Every structure is written in C-alpha cells, then in structure tokens.
Amino acid sequence: MGYSEVEHPLALQLGGSDAGELAECAAIAEAWGYDEVNLNVGCPSDRVQNNLIGACLMGYPEKVADAVRAMQAAVSIPVTVKCRIGIDDQDEDADLERFITIVADAGCEVFTVHARKAWLQGLSPKQNRDVPPLNYPRVHRLKQSRPELHIGINGGIKTLDECREQLTHVDSVMVGREAYQNPWLLAGVDEQLFGEKARRRAAWMPRKLLGPIFSSVWMKARS
C-alpha cells in the first residue's frame, strides 16, 4: 500500500461485498493517505465470483449500494465505483441505468464504466477483456441520461487521440492495459489533453534515473 508522495492523487481499489469489511478497509485507505476509494464491480474471474466480488455484483445493485453507504459513512474521501456495461444477458441500456441509479441513490457520484459486458460463465478473465464487443455508445448514452453524475469510460483505449474523442462524450477516460504496455503514452497527457506546457525534464528524467541501472546490468553481463 506504500507509495511516493508525487503519485497523488491516488485511488485504492477494493474488492468485496461485505459492507462492514469494506467500510473498515476504506478507513484504512484514508488513514494511509489515499485520495479515493474505488469499489471493483468489474472483475469477472471465477475466483472472485465465488466470493461475491467483482462483476457478478452487477446482479446485486442493492448490495453495492449498501457497501457504498457503509464506506461513505466511514471516510471523508470520495467513494467511487468501477463496473461493466452489464453481465450475461443484460443487453439493454436500461439494465445499466438501473444499476447506476440504485448505486447513485446511495450517494455514489463517480462511475468508471468498462464498455464491455462480462460473461460470468464460459470466458476466462483474459477473454472477458477482448471477446465481448466494445459498446462505447452505451456509456455515452448513460452520460446523456445522467448528466449530473461523473461518468468515466474504459476499455480498448490506446491513444491520446482516442482519449480526446471520448472526452467529447464523457467526463474522464481510464487507460488500463495500454498504460502498462506503453507507459510513456502518459507523458503527453498534460500537453495534448489539458493544454499545459510540456516539461522539458520529462524527456531526460527516465534516462537519468534508469541509466545507471542499465549501465550496471550491462557491466555485470560483460564480466
């Protein structure tokens, strides 16, 4: 749970369905200095399903709402939710809107929505990140129907141009796999998406920090 102060603002994601336990964990997160607590309602793996954690909770919106209320009562930092556009046979906009409405009525104002359904049976977690088709318009329509909520989008977004396009429809973009496969992508965010002047030192800092490490490895490899 440790981190560097330069990493703020930081969110800690929790997985669970027991409102009391989640409230305790949220309080620990706040005590550690995290800026946000996020509840995972998107992971489709069998292991977490068996413990009523992750995407399967989209079938139990009242339980998610209870968890949100308990966590909010325990902390002063924002409590947010990350979910899918649906699970299994939840194929309509109304299915997603019903889930969002119940959880929002409990006090959650920020949702990050992975624009794919999760199939709880028959697909592995890896397949659930690729096989169900992306449905960005469903998330866009959610934002249109609930303009008072902060709606973020996630899923298959790989470039800053794609981020910019999504930001014309929703409030924020979460970049997942591309952030760890190509972390340098984030170096251009401030300048390209927020119009802030690029920091020159960003170009040489990685070399300055990592150069000695690679030099040491190279020397050992030669010896």
SEROZA-10007 format. One record per residue: x, y, z of N, C-alpha, C, CB in turn. Coordinates in pm, whole numbers, plus 50000, padded with zeros to 5 digits. Glycine has a CB too. Example, Ala and Ser with C-alpha at 12.3 -4.5 7.8 and 13.67 -1.06 7.14 Angstrom:
! residues 2
REC; n.u; n.v; n.w; ca.u; ca.v; ca.w; c.u; c.v; c.w; cb.u; cb.v; cb.w
REC; 51319; 49431; 50780; 51230; 49550; 50780; 51320; 49670; 50780; 51131; 49553; 50905
REC; 51285; 49775; 50708; 51367; 49894; 50714; 51290; 50003; 50787; 51408; 49940; 50572
This chain:
! residues 223
REC; n.u; n.v; n.w; ca.u; ca.v; ca.w; c.u; c.v; c.w; cb.u; cb.v; cb.w
REC; 50081; 49879; 50000; 50000; 50000; 50000; 50085; 50126; 50000; 49908; 50000; 50119
REC; 50216; 50110; 50010; 50303; 50226; 50012; 50310; 50293; 49876; 50441; 50187; 50057
REC; 50348; 50419; 49875; 50356; 50495; 49751; 50445; 50617; 49773; 50216; 50538; 49702
REC; 50479; 50683; 49663; 50555; 50808; 49670; 50457; 50925; 49670; 50655; 50819; 49552
REC; 50490; 51030; 49742; 50401; 51146; 49751; 50374; 51208; 49614; 50460; 51251; 49843
REC; 50468; 51193; 49520; 50448; 51254; 49388; 50338; 51184; 49309; 50578; 51251; 49308
REC; 50293; 51069; 49357; 50190; 50994; 49285; 50049; 51046; 49308; 50196; 50849; 49325
REC; 50028; 51133; 49405; 49894; 51186; 49430; 49841; 51260; 49308; 49895; 51280; 49552
REC; 49706; 51256; 49287; 49604; 51189; 49368; 49598; 51039; 49340; 49466; 51251; 49342
REC; 49577; 50961; 49445; 49579; 50815; 49438; 49446; 50756; 49483; 49693; 50760; 49523
REC; 49402; 50655; 49409; 49283; 50580; 49449; 49323; 50439; 49485; 49176; 50580; 49335
REC; 49260; 50384; 49587; 49280; 50244; 49624; 49154; 50167; 49587; 49313; 50229; 49776
REC; 49170; 50063; 49505; 49054; 49984; 49465; 49035; 49866; 49560; 49068; 49935; 49319
REC; 48912; 49848; 49604; 48876; 49739; 49693; 48786; 49640; 49622; 48808; 49793; 49820
REC; 48797; 49514; 49661; 48706; 49411; 49612; 48637; 49346; 49730; 48781; 49306; 49528
REC; 48507; 49331; 49721; 48433; 49269; 49830; 48285; 49295; 49817; 48483; 49321; 49963
REC; 48208; 49238; 49910; 48063; 49262; 49911; 48010; 49277; 50052; 47991; 49149; 49840
REC; 48094; 49253; 50152; 48053; 49272; 50291; 48068; 49419; 50327; 48136; 49183; 50387
REC; 47957; 49486; 50352; 47960; 49631; 50373; 48048; 49669; 50491; 47818; 49683; 50396
REC; 48041; 49593; 50599; 48121; 49625; 50717; 48269; 49612; 50691; 48082; 49537; 50831
REC; 48309; 49504; 50625; 48451; 49484; 50595; 48502; 49591; 50499; 48473; 49344; 50535
REC; 48421; 49625; 50400; 48462; 49729; 50305; 48476; 49863; 50375; 48360; 49739; 50191
REC; 48389; 49892; 50469; 48399; 50017; 50543; 48529; 50022; 50622; 48279; 50035; 50638
REC; 48567; 49910; 50685; 48692; 49905; 50759; 48811; 49927; 50666; 48706; 49770; 50831
REC; 48808; 49863; 50550; 48918; 49878; 50454; 48925; 50021; 50401; 48900; 49780; 50337
REC; 48810; 50082; 50378; 48808; 50220; 50330; 48871; 50312; 50433; 48665; 50265; 50300
REC; 48843; 50288; 50561; 48901; 50371; 50667; 49053; 50355; 50671; 48841; 50333; 50803
REC; 49100; 50233; 50648; 49245; 50210; 50642; 49306; 50287; 50526; 49277; 50058; 50630
REC; 49238; 50283; 50411; 49288; 50355; 50293; 49300; 50504; 50321; 49196; 50332; 50173
REC; 49199; 50560; 50386; 49205; 50703; 50418; 49318; 50731; 50516; 49071; 50751; 50477
REC; 49336; 50644; 50614; 49444; 50663; 50712; 49581; 50659; 50646; 49436; 50557; 50821
REC; 49593; 50582; 50540; 49720; 50573; 50466; 49740; 50691; 50372; 49725; 50443; 50388
REC; 49641; 50776; 50359; 49658; 50896; 50278; 49605; 50887; 50137; 49797; 50930; 50272
REC; 49530; 50782; 50106; 49473; 50773; 49971; 49365; 50880; 49953; 49414; 50631; 49946
REC; 49347; 50923; 49829; 49255; 51031; 49798; 49116; 50983; 49758; 49312; 51116; 49688
REC; 49102; 50854; 49732; 48976; 50799; 49682; 48974; 50650; 49711; 48957; 50827; 49529
REC; 48856; 50596; 49734; 48837; 50452; 49743; 48742; 50411; 49632; 48781; 50410; 49884
REC; 48782; 50309; 49555; 48703; 50263; 49442; 48662; 50118; 49465; 48782; 50277; 49309
REC; 48535; 50088; 49441; 48485; 49951; 49456; 48484; 49882; 49321; 48343; 49951; 49518
REC; 48548; 49766; 49314; 48558; 49688; 49191; 48429; 49610; 49169; 48679; 49593; 49196
REC; 48355; 49648; 49065; 48235; 49575; 49024; 48253; 49537; 48877; 48104; 49661; 49047
REC; 48377; 49502; 48841; 48404; 49473; 48701; 48481; 49345; 48674; 48477; 49584; 48643
REC; 48550; 49291; 48776; 48633; 49172; 48754; 48546; 49048; 48737; 48732; 49153; 48871
REC; 48567; 48969; 48628; 48479; 48856; 48601; 48535; 48719; 48640; 48446; 48854; 48457
REC; 48649; 48712; 48707; 48713; 48583; 48729; 48629; 48493; 48820; 48852; 48602; 48789
REC; 48642; 48362; 48799; 48568; 48266; 48881; 48603; 48281; 49029; 48596; 48123; 48835
REC; 48730; 48305; 49056; 48775; 48311; 49195; 48704; 48421; 49273; 48926; 48332; 49201
REC; 48690; 48537; 49211; 48623; 48646; 49283; 48472; 48628; 49283; 48660; 48781; 49220
REC; 48417; 48570; 49175; 48273; 48544; 49173; 48231; 48455; 49288; 48232; 48480; 49041
REC; 48313; 48355; 49318; 48279; 48260; 49423; 48268; 48328; 49559; 48382; 48149; 49429
REC; 48328; 48446; 49572; 48321; 48521; 49697; 48231; 48644; 49685; 48461; 48563; 49740
REC; 48149; 48645; 49579; 48057; 48756; 49552; 48133; 48889; 49545; 47948; 48763; 49661
REC; 48233; 48889; 49459; 48317; 49006; 49437; 48322; 49033; 49287; 48461; 48986; 49496
REC; 48338; 49157; 49249; 48361; 49191; 49109; 48234; 49206; 49028; 48447; 49089; 49047
REC; 48243; 49165; 48900; 48136; 49191; 48804; 48004; 49127; 48842; 48177; 49143; 48668
REC; 48008; 49013; 48912; 47883; 48947; 48949; 47794; 49037; 49034; 47912; 48818; 49023
REC; 47854; 49137; 49100; 47775; 49228; 49183; 47682; 49317; 49101; 47867; 49314; 49266
REC; 47702; 49321; 48968; 47607; 49397; 48887; 47469; 49334; 48892; 47656; 49406; 48742
REC; 47463; 49209; 48932; 47334; 49143; 48952; 47275; 49169; 49090; 47348; 48996; 48931
REC; 47350; 49240; 49174; 47305; 49270; 49310; 47328; 49418; 49342; 47379; 49180; 49414
REC; 47263; 49507; 49268; 47290; 49650; 49286; 47259; 49701; 49427; 47210; 49730; 49188
REC; 47160; 49641; 49493; 47128; 49685; 49629; 47243; 49655; 49725; 47000; 49616; 49679
REC; 47312; 49543; 49703; 47428; 49509; 49787; 47541; 49608; 49763; 47476; 49365; 49759
REC; 47560; 49648; 49638; 47661; 49750; 49607; 47624; 49882; 49674; 47675; 49770; 49453
REC; 47496; 49917; 49668; 47450; 50041; 49732; 47475; 50038; 49882; 47301; 50063; 49704
REC; 47450; 49924; 49946; 47476; 49911; 50090; 47624; 49931; 50119; 47428; 49774; 50142
REC; 47709; 49874; 50034; 47854; 49888; 50053; 47897; 50033; 50039; 47929; 49800; 49953
REC; 47842; 50101; 49940; 47876; 50242; 49919; 47836; 50324; 50040; 47807; 50296; 49792
REC; 47716; 50302; 50091; 47671; 50378; 50209; 47764; 50354; 50328; 47526; 50337; 50247
REC; 47802; 50230; 50349; 47888; 50197; 50463; 48025; 50261; 50449; 47902; 50046; 50478
REC; 48081; 50256; 50329; 48213; 50315; 50308; 48208; 50466; 50322; 48268; 50277; 50170
REC; 48103; 50528; 50268; 48091; 50673; 50280; 48076; 50717; 50425; 47973; 50722; 50198
REC; 48010; 50636; 50505; 47994; 50670; 50646; 48126; 50658; 50722; 47889; 50580; 50710
REC; 48219; 50580; 50666; 48345; 50553; 50736; 48456; 50649; 50698; 48389; 50413; 50709
REC; 48442; 50719; 50583; 48552; 50803; 50535; 48499; 50938; 50487; 48628; 50733; 50421
REC; 48592; 51031; 50470; 48556; 51162; 50415; 48603; 51177; 50271; 48616; 51273; 50500
REC; 48681; 51081; 50220; 48727; 51086; 50082; 48620; 51027; 49991; 48862; 51009; 50066
REC; 48625; 51057; 49860; 48523; 51005; 49768; 48523; 50853; 49761; 48545; 51062; 49630
REC; 48404; 50796; 49751; 48386; 50653; 49727; 48327; 50639; 49588; 48293; 50587; 49837
REC; 48397; 50568; 49500; 48357; 50558; 49360; 48341; 50411; 49322; 48460; 50627; 49268
REC; 48285; 50388; 49202; 48257; 50251; 49157; 48307; 50233; 49014; 48106; 50219; 49166
REC; 48371; 50119; 48990; 48407; 50079; 48853; 48326; 49955; 48819; 48562; 50052; 48838
REC; 48258; 49959; 48705; 48170; 49849; 48667; 48181; 49821; 48518; 48024; 49879; 48706
REC; 48105; 49725; 48471; 48091; 49695; 48328; 47960; 49757; 48277; 48093; 49540; 48303
REC; 47935; 49741; 48146; 47807; 49788; 48093; 47696; 49687; 48123; 47816; 49814; 47942
REC; 47735; 49569; 48172; 47637; 49467; 48205; 47703; 49332; 48220; 47527; 49461; 48099
REC; 47625; 49233; 48256; 47673; 49096; 48266; 47574; 49004; 48194; 47691; 49052; 48413
REC; 47627; 48897; 48137; 47547; 48791; 48077; 47438; 48845; 47984; 47484; 48707; 48185
REC; 47311; 48832; 48023; 47201; 48872; 47933; 47154; 49015; 47955; 47085; 48778; 47951
REC; 47233; 49096; 48024; 47198; 49238; 48041; 47240; 49313; 47914; 47268; 49299; 48169
REC; 47150; 49319; 47818; 47182; 49371; 47686; 47126; 49510; 47657; 47134; 49277; 47582
REC; 47050; 49566; 47748; 46982; 49691; 47721; 47041; 49807; 47801; 46833; 49678; 47751
REC; 47027; 49928; 47747; 47068; 50047; 47821; 47002; 50050; 47958; 47035; 50174; 47742
REC; 46877; 50007; 47963; 46801; 50012; 48088; 46864; 49928; 48198; 46659; 49967; 48065
REC; 46931; 49819; 48160; 46997; 49735; 48261; 47108; 49811; 48330; 47052; 49606; 48196
REC; 47190; 49879; 48251; 47299; 49959; 48308; 47244; 50076; 48388; 47393; 50010; 48196
REC; 47144; 50143; 48333; 47088; 50260; 48402; 47024; 50222; 48535; 46985; 50329; 48313
REC; 46963; 50105; 48542; 46904; 50061; 48669; 47013; 50042; 48774; 46824; 49929; 48651
REC; 47121; 49977; 48736; 47231; 49956; 48831; 47287; 50090; 48878; 47344; 49872; 48766
REC; 47314; 50180; 48782; 47371; 50310; 48816; 47277; 50388; 48907; 47402; 50390; 48689
REC; 47148; 50384; 48877; 47051; 50461; 48956; 47047; 50415; 49101; 46911; 50449; 48895
REC; 47045; 50284; 49123; 47039; 50232; 49260; 47164; 50270; 49338; 47021; 50079; 49259
REC; 47280; 50259; 49274; 47405; 50290; 49344; 47421; 50441; 49362; 47526; 50233; 49266
REC; 47379; 50518; 49262; 47386; 50664; 49275; 47293; 50714; 49385; 47349; 50731; 49141
REC; 47178; 50651; 49401; 47086; 50691; 49507; 47146; 50667; 49645; 46954; 50615; 49494
REC; 47246; 50579; 49652; 47315; 50555; 49779; 47422; 50660; 49806; 47378; 50416; 49779
REC; 47448; 50746; 49706; 47543; 50854; 49727; 47665; 50853; 49638; 47588; 50852; 49864
REC; 47681; 50749; 49555; 47796; 50746; 49465; 47773; 50842; 49349; 47821; 50602; 49412
REC; 47872; 50927; 49323; 47858; 51027; 49217; 47956; 51004; 49102; 47879; 51165; 49273
REC; 48049; 50910; 49118; 48153; 50888; 49018; 48156; 50740; 48979; 48292; 50934; 49070
REC; 48140; 50714; 48850; 48142; 50578; 48797; 48240; 50571; 48680; 48001; 50533; 48753
REC; 48323; 50467; 48679; 48405; 50438; 48562; 48351; 50309; 48502; 48558; 50424; 48599
REC; 48312; 50315; 48374; 48240; 50204; 48312; 48326; 50141; 48203; 48106; 50252; 48254
REC; 48360; 50013; 48222; 48426; 49935; 48118; 48321; 49904; 48013; 48493; 49803; 48175
REC; 48344; 49948; 47890; 48241; 49944; 47786; 48227; 49806; 47722; 48272; 50046; 47680
REC; 48243; 49702; 47800; 48217; 49564; 47757; 48130; 49496; 47863; 48350; 49486; 47735
REC; 48046; 49405; 47817; 47979; 49317; 47912; 48081; 49218; 47967; 47859; 49243; 47846
REC; 48049; 49158; 48079; 48127; 49047; 48134; 48042; 48921; 48128; 48174; 49077; 48281
REC; 48098; 48817; 48067; 48031; 48688; 48069; 48082; 48611; 48190; 48056; 48608; 47936
REC; 47995; 48581; 48283; 48036; 48519; 48408; 48065; 48370; 48394; 47931; 48540; 48512
REC; 48020; 48309; 48286; 48049; 48169; 48259; 48097; 48155; 48115; 47923; 48081; 48284
REC; 48197; 48069; 48095; 48239; 48035; 47959; 48356; 48114; 47906; 48128; 48052; 47869
REC; 48392; 48225; 47970; 48507; 48304; 47925; 48603; 48323; 48042; 48461; 48441; 47868
REC; 48732; 48318; 48010; 48834; 48346; 48111; 48841; 48497; 48134; 48972; 48290; 48068
REC; 48906; 48540; 48244; 48923; 48684; 48263; 48991; 48751; 48144; 49005; 48710; 48389
REC; 49092; 48685; 48087; 49160; 48743; 47970; 49064; 48756; 47853; 49281; 48657; 47929
REC; 48984; 48652; 47827; 48887; 48659; 47717; 48783; 48767; 47742; 48818; 48524; 47698
REC; 48746; 48788; 47868; 48648; 48891; 47901; 48701; 49032; 47877; 48605; 48877; 48044
REC; 48832; 49045; 47857; 48888; 49175; 47823; 48891; 49198; 47672; 49029; 49188; 47878
REC; 48860; 49094; 47593; 48873; 49107; 47448; 48753; 49056; 47369; 48994; 49034; 47404
REC; 48692; 48946; 47414; 48588; 48882; 47334; 48457; 48961; 47331; 48562; 48743; 47385
REC; 48400; 49000; 47445; 48277; 49080; 47438; 48303; 49211; 47363; 48222; 49109; 47581
REC; 48219; 49245; 47268; 48245; 49365; 47188; 48233; 49493; 47270; 48149; 49372; 47071
REC; 48314; 49590; 47233; 48305; 49722; 47296; 48176; 49790; 47254; 48427; 49809; 47257
REC; 48117; 49862; 47347; 47995; 49936; 47319; 48006; 50075; 47382; 47868; 49861; 47372
REC; 48092; 50157; 47322; 48110; 50292; 47374; 47981; 50373; 47375; 48215; 50365; 47292
REC; 47897; 50363; 47269; 47775; 50444; 47268; 47685; 50422; 47390; 47696; 50415; 47144
REC; 47685; 50301; 47447; 47601; 50278; 47565; 47648; 50364; 47682; 47603; 50129; 47604
REC; 47780; 50377; 47696; 47833; 50461; 47804; 47802; 50608; 47774; 47985; 50440; 47820
REC; 47813; 50647; 47647; 47781; 50785; 47610; 47636; 50817; 47642; 47809; 50809; 47459
REC; 47547; 50724; 47612; 47404; 50747; 47640; 47378; 50753; 47790; 47318; 50637; 47575
REC; 47454; 50676; 47866; 47441; 50684; 48012; 47473; 50824; 48061; 47532; 50581; 48080
REC; 47579; 50882; 48008; 47616; 51018; 48047; 47507; 51117; 48007; 47749; 51058; 47983
REC; 47449; 51097; 47889; 47342; 51187; 47845; 47220; 51177; 47936; 47302; 51154; 47701
REC; 47191; 51057; 47984; 47073; 51040; 48068; 47097; 51078; 48214; 47025; 50896; 48061
REC; 47226; 51078; 48255; 47259; 51115; 48393; 47369; 51221; 48393; 47302; 50990; 48474
REC; 47340; 51339; 48341; 47444; 51442; 48328; 47501; 51490; 48461; 47389; 51560; 48252
REC; 47427; 51469; 48569; 47474; 51516; 48700; 47582; 51427; 48758; 47358; 51525; 48796
REC; 47598; 51306; 48703; 47700; 51213; 48751; 47829; 51229; 48672; 47650; 51069; 48743
REC; 47940; 51196; 48737; 48069; 51191; 48667; 48082; 51051; 48610; 48190; 51226; 48765
REC; 48082; 51042; 48477; 48090; 50913; 48409; 48223; 50906; 48334; 47970; 50894; 48311
REC; 48304; 50807; 48372; 48429; 50780; 48301; 48413; 50656; 48216; 48546; 50764; 48400
REC; 48499; 50642; 48116; 48491; 50528; 48025; 48624; 50455; 48022; 48452; 50574; 47883
REC; 48618; 50325; 47999; 48736; 50238; 47999; 48713; 50126; 47900; 48764; 50182; 48142
REC; 48824; 50074; 47844; 48814; 49958; 47757; 48867; 49983; 47617; 48672; 49914; 47748
REC; 48981; 49924; 47585; 49034; 49928; 47448; 49084; 50062; 47400; 48931; 49883; 47357
REC; 49107; 50155; 47489; 49152; 50289; 47450; 49304; 50292; 47455; 49091; 50399; 47544
REC; 49367; 50324; 47340; 49511; 50305; 47328; 49589; 50431; 47293; 49538; 50203; 47226
REC; 49524; 50537; 47252; 49596; 50657; 47211; 49535; 50780; 47276; 49595; 50672; 47057
REC; 49613; 50889; 47278; 49561; 51014; 47333; 49455; 51073; 47242; 49674; 51114; 47355
REC; 49464; 51048; 47112; 49359; 51094; 47021; 49226; 51025; 47055; 49398; 51066; 46874
REC; 49232; 50897; 47087; 49111; 50826; 47127; 49057; 50881; 47259; 49137; 50675; 47139
REC; 49148; 50914; 47350; 49105; 50976; 47476; 49034; 51107; 47449; 49226; 50999; 47569
REC; 49092; 51189; 47362; 49033; 51319; 47331; 48892; 51302; 47274; 49123; 51397; 47232
REC; 48875; 51206; 47186; 48743; 51181; 47127; 48643; 51138; 47235; 48753; 51074; 47018
REC; 48685; 51050; 47324; 48594; 51004; 47429; 48554; 51118; 47522; 48659; 50892; 47509
REC; 48645; 51211; 47544; 48616; 51322; 47635; 48512; 51420; 47579; 48743; 51397; 47666
REC; 48475; 51403; 47453; 48365; 51483; 47400; 48230; 51422; 47440; 48375; 51493; 47246
REC; 48233; 51301; 47495; 48109; 51232; 47533; 48096; 51208; 47683; 48102; 51100; 47461
REC; 48210; 51189; 47750; 48207; 51154; 47893; 48302; 51246; 47969; 48247; 51005; 47914
REC; 48309; 51226; 48100; 48386; 51316; 48185; 48532; 51278; 48200; 48324; 51323; 48320
REC; 48563; 51150; 48186; 48701; 51107; 48206; 48725; 50976; 48132; 48733; 51090; 48356
REC; 48853; 50943; 48117; 48894; 50821; 48049; 48992; 50746; 48139; 48959; 50853; 47910
REC; 48970; 50617; 48154; 49065; 50532; 48224; 49139; 50448; 48121; 48994; 50441; 48331
REC; 49271; 50457; 48121; 49354; 50376; 48033; 49413; 50264; 48118; 49468; 50462; 47964
REC; 49388; 50140; 48079; 49432; 50027; 48158; 49554; 49959; 48101; 49322; 49928; 48170
REC; 49532; 49858; 48017; 49645; 49779; 47966; 49748; 49863; 47893; 49594; 49671; 47873
REC; 49704; 49962; 47818; 49800; 50043; 47742; 49892; 50121; 47835; 49726; 50140; 47649
REC; 49845; 50152; 47955; 49927; 50229; 48048; 50047; 50149; 48096; 49844; 50273; 48167
REC; 50032; 50017; 48109; 50149; 49939; 48150; 50224; 49880; 48032; 50108; 49829; 48244
REC; 50158; 49863; 47917; 50230; 49817; 47799; 50309; 49929; 47734; 50132; 49757; 47699
REC; 50259; 50052; 47747; 50324; 50168; 47687; 50312; 50287; 47783; 50260; 50203; 47549
REC; 50381; 50280; 47898; 50364; 50386; 48000; 50403; 50524; 47951; 50444; 50353; 48121
REC; 50492; 50533; 47851; 50534; 50664; 47801; 50420; 50738; 47734; 50650; 50648; 47704
REC; 50311; 50667; 47701; 50192; 50733; 47646; 50146; 50846; 47736; 50078; 50631; 47628
REC; 50157; 50827; 47867; 50105; 50925; 47962; 50189; 51051; 47968; 50097; 50863; 48099
REC; 50310; 51048; 47911; 50396; 51166; 47917; 50335; 51284; 47841; 50533; 51134; 47860
REC; 50249; 51256; 47743; 50193; 51364; 47663; 50056; 51411; 47708; 50185; 51322; 47524
REC; 50004; 51355; 47817; 49866; 51386; 47858; 49848; 51533; 47891; 49828; 51302; 47979
REC; 49935; 51589; 47976; 49917; 51728; 48019; 49917; 51824; 47902; 50027; 51768; 48118
REC; 50010; 51804; 47809; 50021; 51896; 47696; 49909; 51874; 47595; 50157; 51879; 47628
REC; 49883; 51748; 47557; 49791; 51722; 47448; 49643; 51729; 47489; 49819; 51588; 47389
REC; 49613; 51693; 47612; 49473; 51691; 47654; 49433; 51808; 47741; 49445; 51564; 47727
REC; 49530; 51868; 47811; 49496; 51976; 47903; 49561; 52109; 47866; 49536; 51939; 48042
REC; 49639; 52109; 47756; 49695; 52234; 47707; 49805; 52292; 47793; 49590; 52332; 47693
REC; 49863; 52212; 47881; 49971; 52262; 47965; 50105; 52244; 47893; 49973; 52189; 48101
REC; 50196; 52337; 47919; 50325; 52332; 47854; 50400; 52206; 47896; 50408; 52459; 47887
REC; 50460; 52141; 47798; 50536; 52019; 47827; 50656; 52051; 47913; 50581; 51950; 47697
REC; 50688; 51963; 48003; 50804; 51982; 48089; 50926; 51921; 48022; 50780; 51919; 48229
REC; 51027; 52004; 47998; 51144; 51954; 47929; 51211; 51839; 48004; 51243; 52065; 47908
REC; 51210; 51848; 48136; 51282; 51747; 48212; 51221; 51609; 48196; 51285; 51786; 48358
REC; 51095; 51602; 48151; 51033; 51471; 48135; 51107; 51385; 48034; 50887; 51486; 48094
REC; 51173; 51449; 47937; 51241; 51373; 47833; 51369; 51308; 47884; 51273; 51463; 47716
REC; 51436; 51374; 47980; 51563; 51317; 48024; 51557; 51250; 48160; 51666; 51424; 48028
REC; 51451; 51271; 48235; 51443; 51209; 48366; 51451; 51056; 48361; 51316; 51250; 48433
REC; 51376; 50987; 48269; 51388; 50841; 48268; 51531; 50796; 48242; 51296; 50783; 48162
REC; 51601; 50864; 48151; 51739; 50825; 48122; 51827; 50850; 48243; 51793; 50902; 48001
REC; 51803; 50963; 48310; 51884; 50996; 48427; 51862; 50895; 48539; 51851; 51137; 48477
REC; 51737; 50855; 48558; 51705; 50763; 48666; 51743; 50619; 48634; 51559; 50771; 48699
REC; 51720; 50577; 48511; 51738; 50438; 48474; 51874; 50408; 48414; 51632; 50397; 48379
REC; 51940; 50513; 48364; 52070; 50492; 48300; 52169; 50418; 48387; 52129; 50623; 48262
REC; 52191; 50461; 48512; 52287; 50390; 48598; 52249; 50244; 48621; 52297; 50461; 48730
REC; 52120; 50215; 48626; 52076; 50078; 48649; 52115; 49991; 48532; 51925; 50072; 48673
REC; 52082; 50040; 48409; 52112; 49961; 48291; 52262; 49950; 48268; 52044; 50020; 48169
REC; 52337; 50056; 48301; 52482; 50052; 48288; 52540; 49945; 48379; 52544; 50189; 48319
REC; 52487; 49938; 48501; 52535; 49839; 48596; 52505; 49698; 48547; 52472; 49861; 48733
REC; 52383; 49678; 48496; 52346; 49547; 48444; 52436; 49508; 48328; 52199; 49544; 48401
REC; 52464; 49606; 48239; 52547; 49580; 48122; 52688; 49542; 48163; 52550; 49702; 48030
REC; 52743; 49612; 48261; 52879; 49583; 48307; 52885; 49443; 48370; 52926; 49689; 48408
REC; 52782; 49406; 48446; 52781; 49274; 48508; 52769; 49165; 48402; 52667; 49263; 48609
REC; 52691; 49194; 48298; 52673; 49095; 48192; 52802; 49071; 48116; 52563; 49141; 48096
REC; 52884; 49176; 48106; 53010; 49163; 48033; 53116; 49094; 48118; 53059; 49299; 47988
REC; 53103; 49102; 48250; 53208; 49047; 48337; 53195; 48896; 48355; 53204; 49116; 48474
